[in-house]
Amino acid sequence: MERGMGAVLALLFATTAGTAGATLSQPKERPVKPVELTQSEFAVRVAEYTEPTAGWRYLGDRPALVDFHATWCGPCRALAPVLEEVAAEYGDRIVVYKVDVDRAPELSAAFGIRSVPTLLFVPMEGAPRMVLGALPKAELKRAVEELLLPETR
């Protein structure tokens, strides 16, 4: 029995030793995906929304698309894979955030969210713009280009 175990360990070592070099020489790229935010994370990453007199000041380092959604919402579920594709296609040029309106009622109220999905386009400069409803991918990409990345057009 010990002899069999030694052979298995030798085989395992030979297999992992052969692949270790490949893993080190070719790092895997992490796919870019939407990031779920809580109310407190939104206040740190996007904007301090609890101080209405402070005015709008974006805190991020790249343009953002914020999806106000709900888990029970059919159009929100349909939009989710489109947002994942957009996040992956634009990579580090924009950041895509998701906010569950049921878990962030104060934040949703501060932005006047009455229906979901609602998309908030946050450029680096200027005021954010809101779009109601699930946009088809082509329209969503056009909005990203026009509202978030106008200099690349």
C-alpha positions in Angstrom: 0.0 0.0 0.0 2.8 2.4 0.9 4.5 1.7 -2.4 1.4 2.6 -4.3 1.0 5.8 -2.4 4.6 6.8 -3.2 3.9 6.2 -6.9 0.8 8.4 -6.8 2.7 11.2 -5.0 5.6 11.0 -7.5 3.1 11.2 -10.4 1.3 14.1 -8.7 4.6 16.0 -8.1 5.7 15.4 -11.7 2.4 16.7 -13.0 2.3 19.8 -10.8 6.0 20.5 -11.4 5.5 20.5 -15.1 2.6 22.9 -15.0 4.0 25.3 -12.3 6.3 26.9 -14.8 3.4 27.5 -17.3 1.3 29.1 -14.5 4.1 31.4 -13.5 5.0 32.5 -17.0 1.5 33.2 -18.2 -0.6 34.9 -15.6 -4.3 34.6 -16.1 -6.2 37.9 -16.7 -9.1 38.5 -14.3 -12.4 39.1 -16.1 -13.9 42.5 -15.4 -17.3 42.2 -13.9 -19.9 44.5 -12.3 -19.3 45.2 -8.6 -22.2 45.0 -6.1 -22.2 48.0 -3.8 -23.8 48.6 -0.4 -25.0 52.1 0.6 -21.8 52.7 2.6 -19.6 51.5 -0.2 -21.4 53.8 -2.6 -20.7 56.7 -0.3 -17.0 55.9 -0.5 -16.6 54.8 -4.1 -19.1 56.9 -6.0 -20.5 59.9 -4.1 -21.4 61.0 -0.6 -25.2 61.0 -1.0 -26.2 61.7 2.6 -25.1 65.3 2.5 -27.5 67.0 0.1 -26.0 70.5 0.6 -22.5 69.2 -0.4 -23.5 69.0 -4.1 -22.4 66.3 -6.5 -18.8 65.3 -6.4 -17.8 62.0 -8.1 -15.2 60.1 -6.0 -14.1 57.5 -8.6 -11.0 57.3 -10.7 -12.8 56.3 -14.0 -16.4 56.8 -15.3 -19.0 54.6 -13.8 -22.3 53.0 -14.7 -24.5 52.2 -11.7 -27.3 49.7 -12.1 -30.1 50.1 -9.5 -31.8 46.7 -9.6 -33.8 44.2 -7.6 -33.5 40.5 -7.4 -37.3 40.0 -8.1 -37.2 42.2 -11.2 -37.4 40.3 -14.6 -36.0 43.1 -16.7 -33.2 43.5 -14.2 -32.3 39.8 -14.5 -32.4 40.2 -18.3 -30.1 43.2 -18.2 -27.5 41.5 -15.8 -25.7 39.5 -18.5 -25.6 42.5 -20.8 -24.0 44.6 -18.1 -21.4 41.8 -17.6 -20.6 41.9 -21.3 -20.3 45.7 -21.3 -18.1 45.6 -18.2 -15.8 43.0 -19.9 -15.7 44.9 -23.2 -14.8 48.2 -21.7 -12.4 46.7 -19.2 -10.6 49.3 -17.1 -12.0 52.3 -19.1 -15.2 52.3 -17.0 -16.5 50.6 -13.8 -19.9 49.0 -13.6 -21.6 49.0 -10.2 -24.8 47.3 -9.1 -27.0 48.5 -6.2 -29.8 46.3 -4.9 -32.6 48.8 -4.2 -34.1 46.5 -1.5 -30.8 46.4 0.4 -30.1 50.2 -0.1 -33.4 52.0 0.5 -31.8 55.3 1.7 -29.5 55.4 -1.4 -32.4 54.6 -3.7 -34.6 57.3 -2.1 -31.8 59.8 -2.3 -31.7 59.3 -6.1 -35.4 59.1 -6.5 -35.4 55.5 -7.8 -39.1 54.6 -8.4 -38.7 51.8 -10.9 -36.0 49.2 -11.7 -33.8 48.9 -13.6 -32.6 52.4 -13.5 -29.1 53.2 -14.8 -27.0 56.0 -13.5 -24.2 57.2 -15.9 -21.5 58.9 -13.9 -18.9 60.8 -16.0 -15.6 62.0 -14.6 -16.8 65.6 -14.9 -20.3 67.0 -14.7 -23.5 65.7 -13.4 -24.7 62.1 -13.7 -27.5 61.2 -16.0 -30.2 58.7 -15.3 -31.9 56.3 -17.8 -34.9 54.2 -16.9 -35.4 50.6 -18.1 -33.4 47.8 -19.5 -31.5 49.1 -22.6 -30.6 46.7 -25.4 -26.8 46.2 -25.6 -26.3 48.4 -28.6 -28.1 51.3 -26.9 -26.3 50.7 -23.7 -22.9 50.9 -25.5 -24.0 54.0 -27.3 -24.9 55.6 -24.0 -21.6 54.6 -22.5 -19.7 56.2 -25.5 -21.8 59.4 -25.4 -22.2 59.9 -21.7 -19.1 58.3 -20.2 -16.4 58.3 -22.9 -17.1 61.2 -25.2 -13.4 61.9 -25.9 -13.0 58.5 -27.5 -15.7 59.1 -30.1 
